[in-house]
Amino acid sequence: MLYFEATNIEELELEAKKRAHEVSVATTSAILKALEQGADKVVVGILSTLDLDLSVEKTGYLEALETNLVRCEESEEFELCKESIKWIKKLRE
């Protein structure tokens, strides 16, 4: 679970960009866990200053996994990449 300190959406965008690799790894990990458990939605982060949850719906799992794969590779999270690729293939079927 990620916790953000931003006080508005613009700051959140900047914070997420600065923490891009961390966000990608956390998002991918959360989605993979949700897929294994059959969850329809996963909360990836919390922005407590705005009382906002950052989540991914089941319909967005494939796109999120595909989008975050490169940063997970750059972070050398190879086991995470392996699992992500496995699920990407399953979700594309």
Beta strands, then each sheet from edge to edge (+ up, - down):
strand 1: 2-4
strand 2: 41-47
strand 3: 52-57
sheet 1: 1+ 2+ 3-
end
